[in-house]
């Protein structure tokens, strides 16, 4: 028995499809290496600064999706956003906010490589590798020793403002780890042990494919549909920090990607329906607020009050996502291309089915439909169909029993 047959027999093949789609969305190795190089170069340049940085103790570390493992490669001409923090290990009140910011700008603008790429932002310095990615460098100082909170300069306020990138990363990581091991990871490890015991020679997928938690995979998939949905309306595109925080807050340790997305979409749409009823019945406008979980004074959705269209578009996105998800759940496999992009679905399905099915061409699509719907049979020749042969077990991740 090979891995795909084992997953199929245990009702996990569709979860494997979702995992493979999420993996296909991750940054390729070439881009990872370029960003890693750029990231390390910033530290090296700052360390050599004789005016300020060489005289203080500082750390450089990634924040955002890179720090929490939810990166998604950009579509078409979009650029990837790499966020890094330069944390000065000294108390913020020993400096003025402009002093810290200006030192960073000075070092970068005096560098032959960075001076043409430098863009001054309100709280950070952006290094723009046009057409590839941009790196936002956020300077800050600690608040108290032993705490992850930092103070960062805000040019518009001409003062300090609170931030906690390390605290946020720890919060999300702990949320993701509420599940000790996903259904798919457990199955993979069980099969690996059986395979080793039987001395079979099947080449297994990289363990990293199945080790990433369902919450992280769910965020990756959601961010991809977000990119597709807002392609023609980029102004009102829901930010990654908002989506990631919502998923982290509403996650309850579901052991599969599907259950995670399905549960959270249901909660979002229900909350919207409750708010809509309140507005229609009593004229009271409320919205979903997304606060920083490690700094409740910071509202990630503050601009939703200033311009309600951001909120309206988020709700429209969530409802569209749920509608398409329900179709996928009910076996309409073609909608997967609308959710995740048409350039990867059939290739992933082909790879997954190569040990199960000998179908080709249009029959492959039919095989995909039966897998997504749970009405899968395998005949004596190993072909997947919807009527004869051995019927697979009910799928655990698209509406079947757990």
C-alpha positions in Angstrom: 0.0 0.0 0.0 1.3 3.4 -0.9 0.8 6.7 1.0 -2.1 8.0 -1.2 -4.0 4.7 -0.9 -3.4 4.9 2.9 -4.7 8.4 3.1 -7.6 7.5 0.8 -8.6 4.6 2.9 -8.5 6.7 6.1 -10.6 9.5 4.7 -7.8 12.0 4.5 -7.0 12.4 0.8 -8.9 15.7 0.5 -7.1 17.1 3.4 -3.9 16.1 1.6 -5.1 18.1 -1.5 -5.5 21.2 0.7 -2.1 20.7 2.2 -0.5 20.4 -1.2 -2.3 23.5 -2.4 -1.0 25.5 0.6 2.5 24.2 0.1 2.4 25.3 -3.6 1.6 28.8 -2.4 4.7 29.2 -0.3 7.7 31.2 -1.5 10.1 29.3 -3.8 13.7 28.6 -2.6 15.2 31.2 -4.8 13.1 34.0 -3.4 13.7 32.7 0.1 17.4 32.8 -0.4 17.3 36.4 -1.9 15.3 37.6 1.1 17.5 35.8 3.6 20.5 37.5 2.0 18.9 40.9 2.1 17.9 40.4 5.7 21.4 39.4 6.8 22.9 42.3 4.9 20.9 44.8 6.9 22.4 43.5 10.1 25.9 43.5 8.7 25.6 47.1 7.5 24.2 48.4 10.8 26.8 46.5 12.8 29.6 48.4 10.9 28.0 51.8 11.7 30.6 53.6 13.8 28.3 56.5 14.7 25.5 54.7 16.6 24.7 51.1 16.0 28.1 49.7 16.7 27.9 51.3 20.2 24.5 49.8 21.2 23.3 46.2 21.7 20.7 45.5 19.0 18.8 42.5 17.5 17.4 42.1 13.9 14.6 39.6 13.5 11.7 39.0 11.1 8.1 39.8 12.0 4.7 39.2 10.2 4.0 36.2 8.1 7.7 35.2 7.8 7.9 35.0 11.6 4.7 32.9 12.1 5.0 30.6 9.0 2.1 31.9 6.9 3.9 33.3 3.9 2.2 33.3 0.5 4.0 34.1 -2.7 2.6 37.1 -4.5 0.5 36.8 -7.6 1.6 38.2 -11.0 3.2 41.6 -10.5 2.6 41.9 -6.8 5.6 42.2 -4.5 6.2 40.2 -1.3 6.4 42.3 1.9 9.2 41.2 4.2 9.0 42.9 7.6 12.0 43.0 10.0 12.6 44.7 13.3 15.7 46.3 14.5 15.4 46.2 18.3 17.8 48.3 20.3 18.3 46.6 23.6 18.1 49.8 25.6 15.2 51.7 27.2 13.3 53.9 24.8 13.2 57.0 27.1 17.0 57.3 26.7 16.4 58.4 23.1 14.0 60.6 21.1 11.9 58.8 18.6 13.3 60.9 15.7 16.9 60.1 16.8 16.4 56.3 16.4 14.6 56.7 13.0 17.1 59.2 11.7 20.1 57.0 12.5 18.5 54.1 10.6 17.8 56.4 7.6 21.3 57.8 7.7 23.0 54.4 7.5 20.8 53.1 4.7 21.0 56.3 2.6 24.8 56.4 2.9 25.0 52.9 1.5 25.5 52.6 -2.3 23.2 49.5 -2.5 20.3 50.9 -0.5 20.3 54.6 -1.2 18.4 54.2 -4.5 16.0 51.7 -3.0 15.2 53.6 0.1 11.6 54.8 0.8 10.9 56.7 4.0 7.6 55.5 5.7 5.9 56.7 8.8 7.3 54.1 11.2 9.9 52.3 9.1 12.4 52.5 6.3 11.4 50.5 3.2 14.0 49.0 0.9 12.3 48.4 -2.4 13.6 45.6 -4.6 11.3 46.7 -7.5 9.4 43.9 -9.1 10.5 41.3 -6.5 9.9 42.2 -2.9 10.2 45.1 -0.5 11.7 45.0 3.0 10.2 47.2 5.8 12.8 47.8 8.5 11.1 48.9 11.8 13.4 50.4 14.4 12.5 50.3 18.1 13.7 50.2 21.7 12.6 48.1 24.7 10.2 49.3 27.3 11.4 47.3 30.2 14.0 44.5 30.5 12.6 41.0 30.0 9.4 42.1 28.2 8.8 41.7 24.5 7.1 45.1 24.1 9.0 47.8 22.2 8.4 51.4 21.4 8.8 52.5 17.8 9.0 56.0 16.3 5.9 57.5 14.7 6.8 60.4 12.5 3.2 61.7 12.1 2.9 61.9 15.9 6.5 63.0 16.4 6.6 60.5 19.3 6.9 56.9 20.3 4.1 54.3 19.8 3.8 50.8 21.2 4.4 47.6 19.3 5.0 44.0 20.1 6.0 41.9 17.1 7.6 39.2 19.2 4.6 39.0 21.4 2.2 38.7 18.5 4.3 35.9 16.9 4.3 34.0 20.2 0.5 34.5 20.6 -0.2 33.1 17.1 2.2 30.3 17.5 0.6 29.2 20.7 -2.8 29.4 19.1 -1.7 27.2 16.2 -0.2 24.7 18.7 -3.6 24.2 20.4 -3.8 21.0 18.2 -1.1 18.5 19.4 -1.0 16.9 15.9 -3.3 17.2 12.9 -5.2 14.3 11.5 -3.0 14.3 8.4 0.3 14.5 10.4 -0.8 11.6 12.6 -1.7 9.5 9.6 1.6 10.3 7.9 3.6 9.3 10.9 1.6 6.1 11.3 2.1 5.2 7.6 5.8 6.0 7.8 6.2 3.6 10.8 4.3 0.9 8.9 6.3 1.5 5.8 9.6 1.3 7.6 8.5 -1.9 9.4 7.7 -3.5 6.1 10.9 -2.3 4.5 9.0 -0.8 1.5 10.8 1.5 -0.8 8.2 4.2 -1.5 9.7 7.7 -1.5 7.8 9.7 1.1 7.0 13.4 0.9 9.1 15.8 3.0 7.9 15.6 6.6 7.6 19.4 6.7 4.6 19.2 4.3 2.5 17.6 7.0 4.1 19.1 10.1 2.7 22.6 9.7 -0.4 23.2 11.9 -3.9 23.4 10.3 -4.3 27.1 11.5 -1.2 28.2 9.6 -2.3 26.3 6.4 -5.8 27.8 6.7 -4.4 31.3 6.9 -2.2 30.6 3.8 -5.2 29.4 1.8 -7.4 32.3 3.0 -4.8 34.9 2.0 -4.6 33.4 -1.5 -8.4 33.7 -2.0 -8.2 37.2 -0.5 -5.6 38.1 -3.2 -7.8 36.7 -5.9 -11.0 38.3 -4.6 -9.5 41.8 -4.3 -7.5 41.8 -7.5 -9.8 44.4 -9.1 -10.3 46.3 -5.9 -6.9 46.5 -4.2 -7.7 49.7 -2.2 -10.1 47.8 0.1 -8.1 44.6 0.3 -8.3 43.2 3.8 -4.9 43.2 5.4 -3.0 40.0 6.3 -2.7 41.1 9.9 -6.5 41.4 10.2 -7.1 38.0 8.6 -4.4 36.3 10.6 -5.7 37.8 13.9 -9.3 36.8 13.2 -8.3 33.2 12.4 -6.1 33.1 15.5 -8.8 34.4 17.8 -11.6 32.1 16.4 -9.5 29.0 16.2 -10.4 26.3 18.7 -7.9 23.6 18.0 -9.6 21.9 15.0 -7.3 19.1 13.7 -7.8 19.7 10.0 -7.4 22.6 7.6 -11.0 22.2 6.4 -12.5 22.2 9.8 -10.5 25.3 10.7 -11.7 27.3 7.7 -15.2 26.0 7.9 -15.6 26.8 11.6 -14.1 30.2 11.3 -16.1 31.2 8.2 -19.3 30.2 10.0 -18.4 32.3 13.0 -17.6 35.4 10.9 -20.8 35.2 8.9 -22.9 34.6 12.0 -21.4 37.6 13.7 -22.0 39.7 10.6 -25.7 38.5 10.5 -26.1 39.5 14.2 -24.7 42.9 13.6 -26.8 43.4 10.5 -30.0 42.5 12.4 -29.0 45.0 15.1 -28.6 47.8 12.5 -31.9 46.9 10.7 -34.0 46.6 13.8 -32.5 49.3 16.0 -30.4 51.5 13.7 -27.3 50.7 15.7 -24.1 50.4 13.6 -21.6 47.9 14.9 -18.8 46.1 13.2 -16.4 43.3 13.8 -13.4 44.8 15.7 -10.0 43.2 15.4 -7.8 44.3 18.2 -4.1 43.5 18.6 -4.2 40.4 21.0 -1.1 41.5 22.8 -2.0 45.2 22.9 -5.7 45.8 23.2 -5.3 49.6 22.7 -4.4 48.9 19.1 -7.3 48.4 16.7 -6.2 46.8 13.5 -9.5 47.8 11.9 -9.6 51.4 13.1 -9.9 52.6 9.5 -13.1 50.6 9.1 -14.8 53.4 11.1 -13.3 56.1 9.0 -14.3 54.4 5.8 -17.0 51.8 6.2 -16.3 50.4 2.7 -13.3 48.5 4.2 -15.7 46.7 6.5 -18.4 46.1 3.8 -15.8 44.6 1.5 -14.4 42.4 4.2 -17.9 41.0 4.8 -18.5 40.6 1.1 -15.2 38.7 0.9 -16.1 36.4 3.8 -19.5 35.6 2.4 -18.0 34.9 -1.1 -15.4 32.7 0.5 -18.0 30.7 2.5 -20.2 30.3 -0.6 -17.4 28.9 -2.7 -16.2 26.7 0.3 -19.6 25.2 0.5 -19.5 24.3 -3.2 -16.1 22.7 -2.7 -17.4 20.8 0.3 -20.2 19.4 -1.7 -18.0 18.0 -4.4 -17.9 20.8 -7.0 -14.2 20.5 -7.5 -13.9 23.1 -10.2 -14.5 25.9 -7.7 -11.0 25.1 -6.2 -9.5 26.9 -9.2 -11.6 30.0 -8.3 -10.4 29.8 -4.7 -6.7 29.1 -5.2 -5.8 29.8 -8.8 -6.2 27.7 -11.9 -2.5 27.3 -12.5 -1.9 24.7 -9.7 -5.0 22.6 -9.0 -4.8 19.9 -11.8 -1.1 19.5 -11.3 -1.6 18.9 -7.6 -4.4 16.5 -8.3 -2.3 14.6 -10.9 0.5 14.2 -8.4 -1.8 13.0 -5.7 -3.6 10.5 -7.9 -0.7 9.1 -9.8 -0.5 6.0 -7.5 -4.3 5.6 -7.2 -5.5 6.2 -10.7 -4.5 5.6 -14.3 -7.1 8.0 -15.6 -5.9 10.7 -18.0 -7.3 13.9 -19.6 -10.9 14.7 -18.7 -11.2 11.6 -16.6 -8.9 13.2 -14.1 -11.4 16.0 -13.4 -14.0 13.4 -12.8 -11.7 11.6 -10.4 -11.2 14.9 -8.6 -14.9 15.4 -8.2 -15.4 12.0 -6.6 -12.6 12.6 -4.2 -13.9 16.0 -3.2 -17.4 14.7 -2.7 -16.5 11.5 -0.8 -18.2 9.2 -3.4 -15.0 7.4 -4.3 -14.6 3.8 -5.6 -11.5 2.1 -6.7 -11.8 -0.8 -9.2 -9.6 -3.8 -9.5 -7.3 -1.9 -11.9 -6.8 0.9 -9.4 -8.9 3.4 -11.3 -11.0 6.0 -9.4 -14.6 6.2 -10.3 -18.0 7.0 -8.6 -19.9 3.7 -9.0 -18.1 0.4 -8.9 -15.4 -1.3 -6.9 -14.2 -0.7 -3.3 -15.8 2.4 -1.7 -13.5 4.6 0.3 -14.2 5.6 3.8 -16.2 8.7 4.5 -13.9 11.8 4.4 -13.2 13.3 7.8 -12.5 16.8 6.5 -15.3 17.7 4.2 -18.5 17.0 6.1 -17.9 13.4 7.0 -17.7 11.9 10.5 -14.6 12.5 12.6 
